[in-house]
C-alpha cells in the first residue's frame, strides 16, 4: 500500500509539473526541462552500463530535439504536444490495468515477464478511445489511428528499455522518482512514440 501511495504521489507531482510547464508556454522553460530530462536519461544509460551508447544518444536526444523543435515552430503546438504525451500515459495505464487483471498470454517473458497480449490490446483500445474523443473535439478524423500507432510504439519503447535493463541485471534505471525508479523508467514509452507522432502530426 505504501509503495502504491508513493507511486501515486510521484505521478501527481509529475503531472502538476508538466502541466505547469505547458501552461506557462515559455519555450525557454520548456526547453530547459526537456534538456534536463534528456541529460538525466543519458546519465542513467551510462551508469547502468547499457549496451550501444549511440542508440541511447539517438533515442533520448531525438526525443528531446523533436519535442523542442515541435513547440518552437508554433506555440499552438503546446496543446498537441500534451495530447501526444497523454496518449502514451493513457496507453500505459490501460495496458497495466488490463494486463494485471486479464493477462494470460505473455509476449516476451525473458525480457519483460509481465507484458501480455491482453495488456497490449487493452492499451491500444485506450489510445483509440482517447483518439476518438480528441478527434471529435478537434475535428481530426485520423487521430484514433495515429494514437493507436502511438500506443504500439510506446509498447516498443518500453520493451526496448526493459531489454537493456535485463541485459544489465537492473530492475530500475535509477531511484530519482520514488515509486517509479529512474528517468528512463518513466520516459521509455515516449522515446519512440513521441518523435514519430510529432512527425506524423
Secondary structure, 3 states (H helix, E strand, C coil): CHHHHHHHHHHHHHHHHHHHHHHHCCHHHHHHHHHHHHHHHHHHHHHCCCCCHHHHHHHHHHHHHHHHHHHHHCCCHHHHHHHHHHHHHHHHHHHHHHHHHHCCCECCCCCCCCCEHHHHHHHHHHHHHHHHHHHHHHCCCCHHHHHHHHHHHHHHHHHHHHHHHHHHCCCCCCCCECCCECHHHHHCCHHHHHHHHHHHC
